[in-house]
């Protein structure tokens, strides 16, 4: 499916297809002061309550329902969340799944993948190495490859986050979204088509979108930091980037220390467990790398919670 099919109409159609299989996740309206910020209206879109613990279930079901799954089953490379989502969707729809993850994947994510009955393969130290192993496997077996971000079906599924959020919060002015490979922000931004300001947030040690915007094309970026298991592919998706360049307002960078602080703020202020990558958007507000205008109604997308909850009790 070509990338130019990632449109509002296609996202809406895809949502109707996946709707019986995914949760309409809630929003939490609050005052910024609840999280250690100044007083301003904001809300959190709680995608960490989604099946398999992250927004990735949307793209996983979109792939398995829009494409034909062969007898060899499905395969995916992942830092963890996408793999868990594909394993969950495959189990629900009766398909075999083999998931390739790098050594940097967190134990919580590895355990979740295994809990859904998928065959798990540890390959290499980075997502790029796990992806290479997955591609070799699908070429050999004919299994359906489900890309974590750089695929139209994946972006269509992730775009349903924007569809839901607009219905839940029609007066939103801006939305902060974490960026790794870019499938989530591309899908959400394609839904909004510039009608609100969609801003990418990246760890300084994994600036895939920032570097691509500066270069005018997808380029290799560093792949490190505390959120490396979810926000550190080698580069932004080639199919993702044209959509992001057209509809995303820009990207800001946050330090690892700010991400840890945002995780703690979400726990202390709202008893929300967020993995590092999911806390990055709030980190942009807490660190001042994104400063809302006076009266701006800000949304923060909390994208996943596949981490160890007890680490927040400090």
Secondary structure, DSSP 4 states (H G I P E B T S, - for coil): --GGG-SHHHHHHHHHHHGGGS----EEEEEGGGGTS-S-EEEEEEGGGSGGGBTHHHHHHHHHHHSPPPTT-EEEEESSHHHHHHHHHHHHHT--EEEEE-TTS-HHHHHHHHHTT-EEEE-SSSHHHHHHHHHHHHHHH-PEE--SSSSHHHHHHHHHHHHHHHHH-TT--EEEEE-SSSHHHHHHHHHHTTSSEEEEEEETT--HHHHHHHHTS-------STTHHHH--SS--HHHHHHHHHH--EEEEE-HHHHHHHHHHHHHHH-----HHHHHHHHHHHHTSS-PPTT--EEEEE-B--S-GGGG--
